[in-house]
Amino acid sequence: MGLIILLLIAAGICKAWSDALADEEMKAMDWTNKYDFTKSGETKQWWYFGLHKPSYPEKFPFSSTVLVFLTDRWHMSQFIMLRCFYLAIALSLTGSLFWTLMIVFVIGPIILGISFQSFYTWLRKYYNNVKKEKK
């Protein structure tokens, strides 16, 4: 139980870190780190096997998806925060190392990734319309 509480405290610290980066507009300064703007927009991203097309050419394979946490501080803080949550969940559900690792690095990220991708574009459009209405 003590480890779960420590993991939740660590997640809270990482949440504070990511919010501070966003509030101080440092997230906006770093977001381009995952892309290589020197490459043509027609660059093939073969490592996605045609299943995903990034908005811009990536700086290195998977730099805008599963390895995005290596590109900037905001994504790193999110990565650590989420792994702390996933580990706290896994520790309360299973005693198996295999299933703990599966929850932390496969099951949790897939569930979160699918729900994120399903709603992010729609929410961006919605909030852009809200901003336009307020002007």
C-alpha positions in Angstrom: 0.0 0.0 0.0 2.9 2.4 0.8 4.4 1.9 -2.7 1.0 2.7 -4.3 0.8 5.9 -2.3 4.3 6.9 -3.4 3.5 6.2 -7.0 0.4 8.4 -6.8 2.5 11.2 -5.2 5.1 10.8 -8.0 2.2 11.0 -10.5 1.0 14.2 -8.8 4.5 15.7 -9.0 4.7 14.9 -12.7 1.3 16.4 -13.3 2.5 19.6 -11.6 5.6 19.5 -13.9 3.6 19.2 -17.1 1.1 21.9 -16.0 3.9 24.3 -15.2 5.5 23.6 -18.6 2.1 24.3 -20.3 1.3 27.3 -18.2 4.7 28.9 -18.9 4.3 28.2 -22.6 7.4 26.0 -22.7 5.3 23.1 -24.1 4.5 25.3 -27.1 8.2 26.0 -27.6 9.1 22.3 -27.5 6.3 20.7 -29.5 8.3 20.7 -32.8 11.1 18.6 -31.4 9.4 15.4 -32.6 9.4 16.6 -36.3 12.0 17.2 -38.9 11.0 20.3 -40.8 14.0 20.0 -43.1 12.4 16.9 -44.8 9.7 17.0 -47.5 6.1 16.5 -46.3 6.1 13.6 -48.8 8.6 11.7 -46.8 7.5 8.0 -46.3 7.2 6.9 -42.7 7.7 3.2 -43.5 7.7 2.1 -39.8 3.9 2.7 -39.6 3.2 0.2 -42.5 0.7 2.7 -43.9 -1.5 2.5 -40.7 -0.6 6.0 -39.5 0.4 9.2 -41.2 2.1 11.8 -38.9 1.2 15.5 -39.5 4.9 16.2 -40.4 8.0 14.1 -41.2 9.2 12.7 -37.9 12.7 13.4 -36.5 13.3 9.7 -35.9 11.0 6.6 -36.1 8.0 6.8 -33.8 9.0 10.3 -32.5 5.4 11.5 -32.7 3.9 8.4 -31.2 5.3 5.7 -28.9 8.7 7.5 -28.5 7.3 11.0 -28.2 8.4 11.1 -24.5 12.0 11.3 -25.8 11.4 14.6 -27.6 10.4 17.1 -25.0 9.8 17.7 -21.3 6.0 17.9 -21.4 5.7 14.4 -23.0 8.4 13.0 -20.6 6.4 14.3 -17.6 3.2 12.7 -19.1 5.0 9.4 -19.7 6.3 9.2 -16.1 3.0 10.3 -14.6 1.0 7.7 -16.6 3.5 4.9 -15.9 3.1 5.7 -12.2 -0.7 5.4 -12.5 -0.4 2.2 -14.5 2.0 0.7 -12.0 -0.3 1.7 -9.1 -3.2 0.0 -10.9 -1.2 -3.1 -11.8 0.1 -3.5 -8.2 -3.4 -3.4 -6.9 -4.6 -6.0 -9.5 -1.9 -8.6 -9.8 1.2 -10.0 -8.1 2.6 -11.3 -11.4 5.6 -9.5 -12.9 4.4 -10.5 -16.4 1.0 -8.9 -16.0 2.4 -5.9 -14.2 4.7 -5.2 -17.1 1.8 -5.8 -19.6 -0.5 -3.3 -17.8 2.3 -0.7 -17.4 3.7 -0.9 -21.0 1.1 -2.5 -23.2 -2.5 -2.6 -21.9 -2.7 0.8 -20.2 -1.0 2.7 -23.0 -3.3 1.0 -25.6 -6.5 1.8 -23.8 -5.4 5.3 -23.1 -4.1 5.8 -26.7 -7.3 4.6 -28.4 -9.5 6.8 -26.2 -7.1 9.7 -26.7 -7.0 9.4 -30.5 -10.7 8.8 -30.7 -11.5 12.2 -29.0 -8.6 14.5 -29.4 -9.3 15.7 -33.0 -13.0 16.2 -32.2 -12.2 18.1 -29.0 -9.7 20.4 -30.8 -12.3 21.3 -33.4 -14.9 21.8 -30.7 -12.7 24.2 -28.7 -11.6 26.1 -31.9 -15.3 26.7 -32.6 -15.9 27.9 -29.0 -13.0 30.3 -29.3 -14.4 31.7 -32.6 -17.8 32.2 -31.1 -16.3 34.2 -28.2 -14.5 36.6 -30.6 
